[in-house]
Amino acid sequence: MVGILIGIGAGTWLGQGLTRLYADFFHFPFLIFLRSPDIYMIATSVTGVAAVGGAARALYSALTLPPAVAMSPAAPTRYRQLGIERLPLIRHLSQLTMMALRHMIRWPVRSGMTILGIAMSGALLVTAFFTLDSLEFLIDTMFFRTDRQHATVNFTDERPIAVMQAVGQLPGVLVAEPYRSVAVRLRHDHYHRKLAIIGKSPQGDLSRVLGLDLNPLKLPETGLVLSENVAEALGVRRGDIIDVEILEGKRGEARAIETLVSQFAREDEAQSVVTFDKRGLRRVPVTEIIQSYMGLMVFMDLNALNEMMDQGPIVSGAYIAVDDAQTQELFKAIKALPSVSSIALQKAALVKFRETIAQNINIMTTVYVVLSVIIAFGVVYNSARIQLSERARSFASLRVLGFTRAEVSHVLLTELAILILLAIPISWVIGYAFAWATIQGFESDLYRIPFIIETSTYAFSSLVVLGAAAVSALIVRRRIDRLDLISVLKTRE
């Protein structure tokens, strides 16, 4: 009950902090932490059932033990020769190590639960730290492999492509690449999505498109290039035909096209990849599926997009590479241009992204580390204390027979070390499963987090578990050193 009360207080405090964190991160106008009674009842019930379930077997054994048997001394433990003792490697182990192995195998359920508890603490750390690996990979992909421009210049309205010559002459501009954005609604069967087609220059190198293998992909001369999440949302594959409804410009133009379609022969349509149906919608093939982690992305060759729009070479803005020494001169020149609506700096976006993510990740990682350390320390400490209480007479007997403190501690610490070493690989597997489930749970149309776990994450989580377990084991070892041999040997088992 004391543990449940502490958990309720700590959970309420953490819940309020997490609510404030989400409100600041997502800029919600308000976000209220509700102290719903059913949540506290569920938490209390789960904790109580787990605690009582853990003690049920011991309680059952005590209640079913006949009084006469309970009043008599316990029978000495009967050890039989194990099959593993015949293995060549086991034969070279010392008798003290064999004592540890025998005791661990004698209580397989206890050993298994100890391994599982330690593994869960390591799995929590893997789940916490994999987000750092995934976000670093995401940042590298977004800011250094895909959008590598220093800044993006957005025009107030669409301009002829000849304006790129003026953009290239702005102070500090080293390279300028055009792009065009067209608002559309994509339809396929009964699926539809409202988004924008981004037209990029086929010779562009600042803002690139990455394939499913995350290598740069040259935009095909015809057709649409869809990100994986768009293709899944529309239920299309490479080679399928998508209906494109234009949502900007001369929207009434689609109706006029319907009349033209009925007047011209079908062979004239076949000369162009983009065709029109009877509703006047553009029918465009899907020529490539790509990887994209942020938003619903649809790309097209800039020339092919302008041809589909039937408006000639038009651009919406430019990707530029800038000389850092002339950044201020560039800002002054852009402020004086009424045709430029805004300029977005990649470096500023990256800094803001890291600041926003760092606050959330650091808080959550700290919570996970604290929980993991508590679990690892508690599981190892409880296991060691139980073993010490059960085997205190045996350890005292070894001391009386001439074994040193280190040799006696070797029996207990060896068993704990074996359990911990067996738990660490299991923690990697469970942590991998938790991380994968986390990725699947957070996946949405707005973003998709890459599933990346570095080797260093497994190593660091293992070191934290080993550190917590080592501190716990050393505390118990001090109790072995302080055993009162006379009082322990006088105590009936």
Secondary structure, DSSP 8 states (H G I E B T S, - for coil): -HHHHHHHHHHHHHHHHHHHHHHHHHT-S-------HHHHHHHHHHHHHHHHHHHHHHHHHHHHS-HHHHHS----------GGGGSHHHHTS-HHHHHHHHHHHHSHHHHHHHHHHHHHHHHHHHHHHHHHHHHHHHHHIIIIIIB--SEEEEEEEEEETTHHHHHHTSTTEEEEEEEEEEEEEEEETTEEEEEEEEEE-TT--SB-EEBTTSSEE---SSSEEEEHHHHHHHT--TT-EEEEEE-SS-TTHHHHHHHHHHHS-HHHHHTSS-EE-TT--EEEEEEEEE--SBS--EEEEHHHHHHHHTS-SEEEEEEEEE-GGGHHHHHHHHHT-TTEEEEEEHHHHHHHHHHHHHHHHHHHHHHHHHHHHHHHHHHHHHHHHHHHHHHHHHHHHHHHTT--HHHHHHHHHHHHHHHHHHHHHHHHHHHHHHHHHHHHHH--SSB-------HHHHHHHHHHHHHHHHHHHHHHHHHHHT--HHHHHHS--
